[in-house]
Amino acid sequence: MDRLLSDRQLDELGRSPRAQLVERCDRSAASGVLELVEGLEAGCNSQIDRYEAWTAALHRFEVERFGSERAIDLVATTRAFFVNYPGVDEVPADRPTSVAAAVATAARGGDGAAALELFDRTAASWLALIDLHRDLISHLLSVIYRREGPDGLADALRYCGERSVLLTMAGAVERPPVDRLRDFVALLHGHFTELRLEEDDEKFTIIQDPCGTCSRQVSSGRYGPPVDLAVVTESHAVTWNRGETTIYRCHIPIWHVELASREVGVPFPVNQCPHGVSDDTCRILLYKNPLDPAAWMQVPKGGE
């Protein structure tokens, strides 16, 4: 398939919302600021929706598999998680109130510094809230893994994936390639990921450096005390059969390889996560024809 976007279009699409805001303020081009900030806030709200649903699904899994006593025990482990969580006082009690209109008003009035200050303060609150949810989910998965091993962890991830990502995967595959790319970029900006985009004849490549979930979790020290999230060491489906995988990354081979292959026939999307407890660059491959069997060749293999 021919190129669908120019290098310039790829660069513009990949720029972070903050970089776009700085550019607009520097050029006094306040048009579009409202939509820009609203778009980021929508992405953040959507991410919290997904994380809340994932957390609830893990509790349901424990009740259905092991009974109510196990879910009660999860409450105690959750309490301990919050007591020990670093920077918990910086996490807002609820989702931040929208500042899109106020940022746009400041930008239109020529006060770019005020617009950026308000944006940065609110973005920091969103980031803290999103990371807290990511780490709480990782804590619950760690508890399940340490009790039930990789098989139990895989069962929990399948249970959650079948009630979330699997319900929308077929529709995502059917979307036009550029729309699909825009959807993924918006999702990643909701994680405050730094990224750049490339295109070749068969696919788009999203290069995350760093990844806004797994890699930032590693660089923030969440796999050491006091949070002490689990690292899965077994060669198993949850680790791409290559061992030593951080607990949050374990959902990728289950949701986007195993469940995707069952639902649409191929991995979707193809995630090339770093091996081990690493915050290295992560790549997501979005094939223009998502059902291309070449996708299988790009999935990490055991021993890599």
C-alpha positions in Angstrom: 0.0 0.0 0.0 1.3 3.5 -0.9 2.2 6.0 1.8 -0.8 7.6 3.4 0.8 10.5 5.3 3.8 12.7 4.7 6.7 12.9 7.1 5.4 16.4 8.1 1.9 15.0 8.8 3.4 12.2 10.9 5.5 14.7 12.9 2.4 16.9 13.5 0.3 14.0 14.6 2.9 12.7 17.0 3.6 16.0 18.8 2.4 16.0 22.4 -0.6 18.2 23.3 1.8 20.4 25.4 4.2 20.9 22.5 1.2 21.9 20.3 0.0 24.4 23.0 3.5 25.9 23.3 3.6 26.4 19.5 0.2 28.0 19.4 1.0 30.3 22.3 4.4 31.3 20.8 2.7 32.2 17.5 -0.3 33.8 19.2 -2.4 31.3 17.3 -5.0 30.7 19.9 -7.4 29.1 17.5 -7.7 25.4 18.2 -6.5 25.6 21.8 -9.9 24.8 23.2 -10.2 21.7 21.1 -6.6 20.7 21.8 -7.1 20.7 25.6 -10.5 19.2 25.4 -9.0 16.3 23.4 -6.4 15.6 26.0 -8.9 15.8 28.8 -11.2 13.4 26.9 -8.3 11.0 26.5 -7.4 11.2 30.2 -11.1 10.6 31.2 -11.3 7.6 28.9 -8.1 6.1 30.4 -9.5 6.4 33.9 -12.7 4.8 32.7 -10.7 1.9 31.4 -8.6 1.6 34.5 -11.6 1.7 36.8 -13.3 -1.0 34.8 -10.2 -3.1 34.9 -9.9 -2.8 38.7 -13.5 -3.8 39.1 -13.1 -6.8 36.8 -10.1 -8.0 38.9 -12.3 -7.9 42.0 -15.1 -9.8 40.2 -12.6 -12.4 39.0 -11.5 -13.0 42.5 -15.0 -13.4 43.8 -16.1 -15.8 41.0 -12.9 -17.9 41.1 -12.2 -18.0 44.9 -15.2 -16.6 46.7 -15.9 -13.4 48.6 -13.2 -14.0 51.2 -10.5 -13.4 48.6 -12.1 -10.2 47.5 -12.3 -9.0 51.1 -8.6 -9.8 51.4 -7.9 -7.6 48.3 -9.4 -4.7 50.2 -6.7 -5.2 52.9 -3.9 -5.4 50.4 -5.3 -2.3 48.6 -5.3 -0.4 51.9 -1.6 -1.3 52.4 -0.9 -0.2 48.8 -2.3 3.3 49.5 -0.5 3.6 52.8 2.9 2.8 51.2 2.3 4.5 47.8 4.9 7.3 47.2 3.5 10.7 46.5 -0.1 9.7 47.3 -0.7 13.1 48.8 -0.1 14.6 45.3 -2.9 12.5 43.7 -6.2 14.4 43.4 -9.2 12.9 45.2 -11.2 13.0 42.0 -10.7 13.7 38.3 -9.5 17.2 37.6 -12.1 19.7 36.6 -11.8 20.8 32.9 -9.5 23.7 32.3 -9.9 23.8 28.5 -12.0 27.0 28.4 -9.7 28.8 30.9 -6.6 27.8 28.9 -8.2 28.9 25.7 -9.2 32.3 27.2 -5.7 32.9 28.5 -4.2 32.0 25.1 -6.7 34.3 23.2 -5.8 37.1 25.6 -2.1 36.8 24.7 -1.1 35.4 28.1 0.7 32.3 26.9 2.5 31.9 30.2 -0.7 31.7 32.2 -2.2 29.2 29.7 0.8 26.9 30.0 1.0 27.2 33.8 -2.7 26.2 34.1 -2.3 23.4 31.5 0.9 22.1 33.3 -0.7 22.1 36.7 -3.8 20.2 35.6 -1.7 17.8 33.4 0.4 16.9 36.5 -2.8 16.1 38.4 -4.0 13.9 35.5 -0.7 12.2 35.3 -0.6 11.4 39.0 -4.1 10.0 38.9 -3.5 7.8 35.8 -0.2 6.5 37.2 -1.9 5.7 40.5 -4.5 3.6 38.8 -1.9 1.8 36.6 0.1 1.0 39.8 -3.0 -0.2 41.7 -3.9 -2.6 38.9 -0.3 -3.8 38.8 -0.4 -4.3 42.6 -3.6 -6.4 42.3 -2.1 -8.4 39.5 1.1 -8.9 41.6 -1.0 -10.3 44.5 -2.7 -12.8 42.1 0.6 -13.8 40.5 2.3 -14.4 43.8 -0.6 -16.6 45.0 -1.6 -18.4 41.9 1.5 -18.3 39.7 1.6 -17.4 36.0 -1.4 -19.6 35.1 -3.6 -17.8 37.6 -2.3 -14.5 36.3 -3.1 -15.5 32.8 -6.6 -16.5 33.8 -7.2 -13.1 35.5 -5.9 -11.2 32.4 -8.1 -13.3 30.1 -11.1 -12.6 32.3 -10.5 -8.8 32.2 -9.6 -8.7 28.5 -12.7 -10.6 27.4 -14.8 -7.9 29.2 -13.0 -4.9 27.8 -10.6 -4.8 24.9 -12.0 -7.9 23.2 -15.4 -6.2 22.9 -14.0 -3.4 20.7 -11.2 -5.1 18.8 -13.1 -6.2 15.7 -14.4 -2.6 15.2 -10.9 -1.2 15.6 -9.5 -3.5 13.0 -12.2 -2.4 10.5 -11.4 1.3 10.8 -9.4 3.0 8.1 -5.6 2.9 8.7 -5.1 6.6 9.4 -8.2 6.8 11.7 -6.8 3.8 13.5 -3.4 5.5 13.9 -5.1 8.7 15.2 -7.0 6.6 17.8 -3.9 5.0 19.1 -2.0 8.3 19.2 -4.8 9.9 21.2 -4.8 7.0 23.6 -1.0 7.2 24.2 -1.2 11.0 24.6 -3.6 10.2 27.4 -0.7 8.4 29.1 1.6 11.4 28.5 3.8 9.3 26.3 6.6 10.8 24.3 6.4 9.4 20.8 7.3 9.7 17.1 5.7 8.1 14.1 7.1 6.3 11.0 5.4 4.8 8.0 6.4 2.3 5.4 4.4 0.5 2.7 2.8 -2.0 5.1 2.5 -0.3 8.4 2.8 2.6 10.8 5.3 2.4 13.7 4.6 4.3 16.9 7.9 4.7 18.7 7.5 5.4 22.4 10.5 6.8 24.2 9.6 6.5 26.9 6.4 4.5 27.0 4.0 6.3 29.2 2.9 3.2 31.1 5.4 0.3 31.5 8.6 2.3 31.0 7.6 5.2 33.2 6.6 2.7 35.8 10.1 1.1 35.7 11.9 4.5 35.8 9.7 5.6 38.7 11.0 2.7 40.8 7.8 0.8 41.2 9.5 -2.6 41.1 11.4 -1.8 44.2 10.3 -0.7 47.7 7.9 0.5 48.9 5.6 -0.6 46.1 7.5 -3.8 45.1 5.5 -4.8 42.1 6.1 -8.3 40.8 8.4 -9.3 38.0 7.2 -12.5 36.3 10.2 -14.8 35.8 8.7 -17.9 34.2 8.7 -18.7 30.5 5.0 -18.5 29.9 2.3 -17.0 27.7 2.2 -13.9 30.0 5.9 -13.2 29.3 5.9 -14.0 25.5 7.6 -17.2 26.7 10.8 -15.3 27.4 10.7 -14.8 31.2 11.4 -11.7 33.3 8.6 -9.4 32.4 7.2 -6.6 34.5 3.7 -7.4 35.8 1.9 -4.6 34.0 3.4 -5.7 30.6 1.9 -9.2 31.1 -1.4 -8.1 29.8 0.1 -7.3 26.3 0.8 -10.9 25.2 -2.6 -12.1 26.6 -4.8 -9.3 25.3 -3.0 -8.3 22.1 -1.6 -11.7 21.0 -3.6 -14.5 22.5 -7.1 -12.9 22.6 -6.5 -10.8 19.5 -5.5 -14.0 17.6 -8.7 -15.7 18.8 -10.9 -12.7 17.9 -9.5 -11.4 14.6 -6.9 -14.0 13.6 -3.6 -12.1 14.2 -2.0 -10.1 17.0 -3.4 -6.6 17.2 -1.7 -4.3 17.5 1.8 -5.7 17.5 3.6 -4.5 20.6 7.4 -4.8 20.8 8.0 -4.2 24.5 11.5 -4.3 26.0 12.6 -7.4 27.8 13.2 -7.5 31.5 12.9 -4.7 34.0 13.7 -2.1 31.4 12.5 1.4 30.5 13.9 1.2 27.0 12.1 2.2 23.8 8.8 0.5 23.0 7.3 0.1 19.5 3.7 -0.5 18.4 3.2 -1.7 14.8 -0.1 -0.8 13.2 -0.5 -2.7 9.9 -2.5 -0.9 7.3 -4.0 -4.3 6.6 -4.3 -5.4 10.2 -5.0 -9.0 9.2 -1.7 -9.3 7.4 -0.1 -12.6 8.6 3.3 -10.8 8.6 2.2 -9.4 12.0 3.0 -12.8 13.5 6.6 -12.5 12.5 7.0 -9.3 14.5 5.8 -10.6 17.9 8.6 -11.1 20.5 9.7 -14.7 20.8 11.0 -16.7 23.7 14.7 -16.1 24.5 14.8 -12.6 22.8 
